[in-house]
Amino acid sequence: FDTRHDLAHDGRWGNVITVNGRTDEVLRVRPGERVRLRLLNSSNGRVVLPDFAGLDAQLVASDGMYLHEPRNAAGHELAPGNRADLDISFTQSVSGPIGIFDRFYPQRPNHLADVVVEGEPVETPTFPSPARAHVPVWASALDVPEEHTFKLNARSGGPFGIEWTIDDRAFEGHAAEHRAGLTLAQGRFYRLRFVNESARLHPIHLHGMFFRLLARNGTRVDEPFFRDTVLIRGRESIDIGVVPSDAGSWMMHCHIL
C-alpha cells in the first residue's frame, strides 16, 4: 500500500491509495485456490485496516515472524512499516469481483483492490498452516518493573518549526557521538513502556530486535506473535517485552516521515 497526492494530514496521509503502484489492482484466482498473500504498508503516514469482505483470511505471520497459530485477520491494523502474511482459501462461491477496502476510518472507506475468482476449479491444498512458531507466553511479564519509559511528544523549534521528541530530546543527527537513549544487556528480558503525550499516531519501529506487545493503557494484550513495529495512538501508553539477541547500536524511531 502507498499513498500519493499528499494534500491532507500535514502532507503525511495523502488522498489516493495505491496498491503495487496502481489504483485499480486486481488479484485473479481460481475457485478452490489457496494463496499466501503478503501485505506491506509502505505509506509515509497512513494506517490501513483491510476489510477482506467475508473471505476466510487467516493471519499467519506479522512483520515477517510466524504466529503461534493462525488467527482471523479481521481487525489487524497495518501502520507504516507493518507487514502481514495471510493464508486464504477461495472455497466459497462468489459472483463478481470482491472489493477489498481500508476501513481505518469507517466513515471514509478507501478501495484497495478487487479479487476476481474465475476459471476452472482446483482442489484446495490441505497442508497445515505454517503458523506454528514458538512464541513465549510471558504471563508474568507485566510484573517485571519497566526498565525505561519513553515519552513521545513534540515542541516548537528546529528548521521546520516543530521538533518531534523522545524523552524531551530531538534527534541530533547521525553523528557518531550521538549518545544512546538506552543501553540493554544482550540476552536479558526487559519490559519497556512508551507513553504518547501527543495527540498524533506514532508507529514505533525497533531495528535489530523483535518484541511482544504486552499491554495497552495498562490492560494486558494477548498477541500470539512478535513485532518490530507497533502503533501507539494519541495519549496512549503501551508496554512491550523484548530480549535483545544481536549486539550493536540500533535505531528506534516513529515510522511516519
Disulfide bonds with the S-S distance in Angstrom:
none
